[in-house]
Amino acid sequence: MKAIPYGRQNITEEDIKAVVETLKSDYLTQGPKIAEFETAFAKYVGSKYAVALANGTAALHLCAMALGLKEGEKVITTPITFAASANCIRYCGGEVVFSDIDPETYLLDINKVRSLLENAPKGTYKGIIPVDFAGRANDLEAFRALADEYDLWIIEDSCHSPGGSFSDSNKKTQNCGNGNYADLAIFSFHPVKHIASGEGGMITTNDKDLYEKLLQLRTHGIVKNDAIYKNSIELAGGLENYPGWYMEMQNLGYNYRITDFQAALGSSQLTRANEGIKKRRDIASNYFNAFKDKPFIKGQSGVIEGHAYHLYVIEVEDRLGLYNYLRSKNIYAQIHYIPCHLMPYYKQFGWKEGDFPNAETYYNHCISLPMYPTLTQAEQDYVIKEINSFYSEKH
Ligand SMILES: Cc1ncc(COP(=O)(O)O)c(C=O)c1O
């Protein structure tokens, strides 16, 4: 059996054609494909606005900046995520406050967040970054209600959940990143994600002011708009109108732009996003049925409505043994994640083992099984067979 990774991209002839056409066009960087990708992506998740960026980390950084996060201000997030969800707070000089996960959903436990807020003077915290870990959507309606009570903003880290959703209190489907509850949501187009653009990211929002701020910050804080220029027309060398070459850098921004050919790839991939989610859900259902009665499984992602299944996680006994055994069989399962609060960088702020028992217990047992739309039935059967044989040989 050829090597089976935990995740992989799916590049079709159509995707290649889209990229090559863009390479042959007049634009490599800021061409028309970026706006096309943004419009299509906003439509896909149901938001008013979308801003494409160089990667998901840049997206998180700009969100924290656009929301005005400052030195020393506290923001709450989950320890079970990729470091970038927390790092964006540090980029702005903010203080990361981790809070434990719910052991069933693996998501930030809203009750624990509530108790943090209740036990601190009002104004202590500025925002919350819930992560739709593995593709499972947070109940953002509940998070919004809590955030409003304490005047907090929300950045939804939806890197794992394009196409995911939760059902609100009226049983209405709310897509991840649709902007109805979170101020801003972010996505990544790294190859293991649902939609690959090489590197790439997106912010979605329904807030026009934030949207305009993000467009500026994406490109050095530069504006090209007569109506908002701050310098006098004389400095611009004009008499009645600002000349065509004139622009102003009004804020400290970055070069976080995506290229036109990456956006073309992203758009092409997006046309198959629904198909991909369907395949991921079928694979999740097969795993669930194969393992539901097995005593060595302590928990699994299960078959959950609205789950986008970026990852299929199971919690097992002897996780290290299983991991090594699967590698010896050419199956490259992965661990998501080593809790962020136990990273040496975050330990220097005082976080330590024992701080978040649910996250740490989860980490000691979790393993992400191969999950991607092109995983064949034969490959999945092989993965299931090898997991079963590992445990039957052991017991
Ligand atoms: C939950 C989460 N947040 C943020 C990121 C950062 O995205 P990128 O790798 O595109 O910078 C990732 C991607 O790895 C992620 O999984």
The ligand as a MOL file (V3000), in Angstrom:
LIG
                    3D

  0  0  0     0  0            999 V3000
M  V30 BEGIN CTAB
M  V30 COUNTS 16 16 0 0 0
M  V30 BEGIN ATOM
M  V30 1 C -6.7870 26.3980 13.4810 0
M  V30 2 C -5.7770 27.0810 12.6140 0
M  V30 3 N -5.6160 28.4160 12.7260 0
M  V30 4 C -4.7300 29.0820 11.9580 0
M  V30 5 C -3.9490 28.4340 11.0230 0
M  V30 6 C -2.9430 29.2140 10.2330 0
M  V30 7 O -3.1580 29.1310 8.8660 0
M  V30 8 P -1.9080 29.2410 7.8230 0
M  V30 9 O -1.1390 27.9700 7.9390 0
M  V30 10 O -2.5850 29.4090 6.4980 0
M  V30 11 O -1.1260 30.4280 8.2160 0
M  V30 12 C -4.1070 27.0610 10.8560 0
M  V30 13 C -3.3670 26.3410 9.7960 0
M  V30 14 O -2.5210 25.5800 9.9040 0
M  V30 15 C -5.0120 26.3510 11.6870 0
M  V30 16 O -5.1560 25.0350 11.5840 0
M  V30 END ATOM
M  V30 BEGIN BOND
M  V30 1 1 1 2
M  V30 2 1 2 3
M  V30 3 2 2 15
M  V30 4 2 3 4
M  V30 5 1 4 5
M  V30 6 1 5 6
M  V30 7 2 5 12
M  V30 8 1 6 7
M  V30 9 1 7 8
M  V30 10 2 8 9
M  V30 11 1 8 10
M  V30 12 1 8 11
M  V30 13 1 12 13
M  V30 14 1 12 15
M  V30 15 2 13 14
M  V30 16 1 15 16
M  V30 END BOND
M  V30 END CTAB
M  END
